């Protein structure tokens, strides 16, 4: 049964953990704006959802400043180290997914906090990090999601990381107090010294020394040279809305291309939840993914033809190629799915849609130098094929799945939305927006409805259409008959990710929805 959305007349915070949502609400109550609150939520997630995100990972942001009246993007993704080359992996078919040799990109999240607060915030970094530091130092109840993921991936943790996440050699039960003293100290250093404490001070030195001792490649110079990037978002129009995404190296443009394709179809004649609905969305996703996979990487290293890919005429041609009754053949490569999306809207009209990740659950599994900071394994998605567009090279940002979304109407934010899920992010975002705009659902209803994820998952040799069991049996049968390799999973399966959404109506009321698959909360007033 769908729960009711949370309604606020002025503010709204959504995130995948109730303590992180509370941290954002606390900042709003003490006079901070949406940007202050968003960083507080981000920092709290780095503590209370450490299997999904953390100081050792990346973040992408879409910001709307009511004073400026425009949407901006911040690319908080890190580059590979200056000494990270393909030759380091000559004897291997791929970059390792775990361990110090998987931790080859500089974490970009701490820099992104500084960037957002410096440009738009009202409070100090120390004020905004206070709640997160308290959660780390004093502990919090182990979440069911962290427990389940520790059971799943605990064996991938280094001894130093295992001592943190499996204290005493065991997985804590949900509800037990989980404390991260080392992380609390690192966050305190950051609060006192600002971003330089992370990238040029004690934290960077400890991380790089620890990596070097275990065979890693990142250096103190790599950290010192890191800078994220303020940039213009990419966008498209869709049924009276302007939909924004972060630009490459984010995959966000694939969601925009999917919307351009769908714009050629009349949803008035397509019943929600029907074969036609799921088939059409899956086929549109396949078409956009073919282009995405051919071109996406760091735009500093390769030209990405966005003008052509987002051209409405080009999308019309792709739409015409979709069979209404037959699934197209397509290939995919699995991408990491463990991520945390959140959003904040304040009473002044400011809005922040953001997403952060370690890539895999617990990232590289490495937490070096006594810092309590898990390092991401995002760079393991680089290819070792020198002819591949996303081939590994020094000082390069990889193909990135993170993609926060924002849809504006009349020049102001109307919908903020996003999801965990790697390959599933463009897919679930499309489900959410079509349900809101074409079928009149509120954010909670849109999030609660059954989901699918098309693509190859880890260890699976075939490309499947993974569909939650709540979809009608007759629809699953029709999808299979049309050539989709249907795999039915549980009703609220974790493979569908954790999605969250805020909608702002014509009266200015904020409606928030959070995913029943996670430990999240929507808080508004």
C-alpha positions, 0 to 999 in steps of 0.5 A: 500500500502506498504511504501518503507523501509528506507535505510542507508549505515552505521546506522539504528534505528527502534522503535514504536515511532518516537521520540524514534527513533530520540533519538537514531539517535541523540546519533549516530550523537554525537559519541555514538555507537549502545549500547549508542543509544539503551539505549537512545531509550529505555529510550525515549520509557519509556517516550513517550510510557508509556502505553507500557513500562517504568522504572517500567518494564523489558527488554531483550537484544541481543547484537552483539559487532563487537570487540568481534564478538559474540552475547550475551543476557542480561536478564533484568527481575525482580524476585518476592519479598522475601515476595511474596508467594501463601499464600498471595492470598489464597482467590483468584483464580488468582493473581490480574491483576491490583493494588499494589498486582499485582506489585510483581516483581522488575523492571529490566529495569534500571539495564539493561541500566547500564549493557549495557552501562557499558560493551559496551557503550561509553557515560555516562548514563547522556548523554544517558538519556538527551533526555528522560528527556527533553521529560518528563519535557517539554512534547511531543505530545500525540500519537494516540496509547497512547490516544487509550490505555488510553481510553481503560484502564484508569479506571484501573489506581490508583488515583496517576497514573490517575493524571499523565495520565489523567490530570484534569480527562480527556484523552488528545487528540492526539497532545496535550502536555503530561508532566511527571514532576515526571518521569523527576525527577526520570530519573534525579536522575538516570542520576546523581546517576546511577543504585544505585539511582533506586535500593538502593536510593530515588527512591526505597524507595519512591516506596516501601513506597508507595506500603506498604501504599496501600497493596503491597509486594515489599520491599527496600531489594528486590530492593537492591538485584536485578541483571540482568544477562549476558548470552549466547543466545539460537540459531538454524540454519535455511537456512544458518542463525544462529538465536538467542533468549534470553534464558529462562525465555524468551519464545524465544526458542519457535520461534527457535523450530518453525523454526526447524519444518518449516525447514522440509517443502519446501517453494518453493512449498508454495505460500505466503499468501495461505492457505498452508502458514498460516495453516503450520505456525499456526500448527508449532506454536501450536506444539512449544507452547505445549512444551513451556507451559509445561516447561517455568519458571525461570530455577533456579527453574526448569530444562528446557530441551532445548537440547531436545526441540531444537533437529532437529530430535525432530522437524522432528517428530513434523513436520511429525505430522502436517496434511496438511489439518486439524487443530490440537486441542490445548489449550492456555492461554492469555498473555500480549501484550503491549510491545515495540521492537526496534533495532539499528545498527551502522557504526562500525558493532555493533547491538542491538535487544531489547524489553521492557514492563509493561506486560499489557497496563499501567502495574499494573496501580500503580505509587507509591511514587510520582516517576511517575513510573508505575510498571509492573504487569508481576508477575500476570502471575505466577500460584497459582497452586502449581503443575504448573511449573510457580507457584508463589514462592519468588525470582522467575522470571516468564514465560516471553513473551519478546523475541528480535531476531537476525539472523546472517550470516557468523558470523555477524548480518543480521536481527534484528527483533521483535514485541509487542504482548505477545503470538503473538511474536513468531508467528509474528517473524516467519512470518517476517523471512519466508517472508524475507528469502523465499519470498524475501521481504524487511523489510518493505514489511515483516512487512506490509503484513497481520498477524495472531495470534493463541491463546485465547485472554482475555475474549474469551472462545475459541482458535481462529486463529485471521486473519487480513481482508486483507487475501483473503476471499477464504483463510479464508474459507479454514482455517475455513474448515480445523478446524481453528476457524477463527476470521476476524479482521480489516486490520491493527488490533492492536491485530497483534502487532507492529513489526519492522525489520532491514536487513543488505545486502551483501553490508552492507546497512541497510534496516529498516521497522516499523509497520504501526499500531504504531507511529514508524519511521526508521531512517538511513543514 
